[in-house]
C-alpha cells in the first residue's frame, strides 16, 4: 500500500510534470 505521505509526493511530482507539458516521468529522471 502507498502511504498518504508518499502518494502526496507522487501527486506533486505528476503535477510538476503536467505543468511542464510532459506526462512521461522517465524523461525527467
C-alpha positions, 0 to 999 in steps of 0.5 A: 500500500502507498502511504498518504505521505508518499502518494502526496509526493507522487501527486506533486511530482505528476503535477510538476510534470503536467505543468511542464507539458510532459506526462512521461516521468522517465524523461525527467529522471 
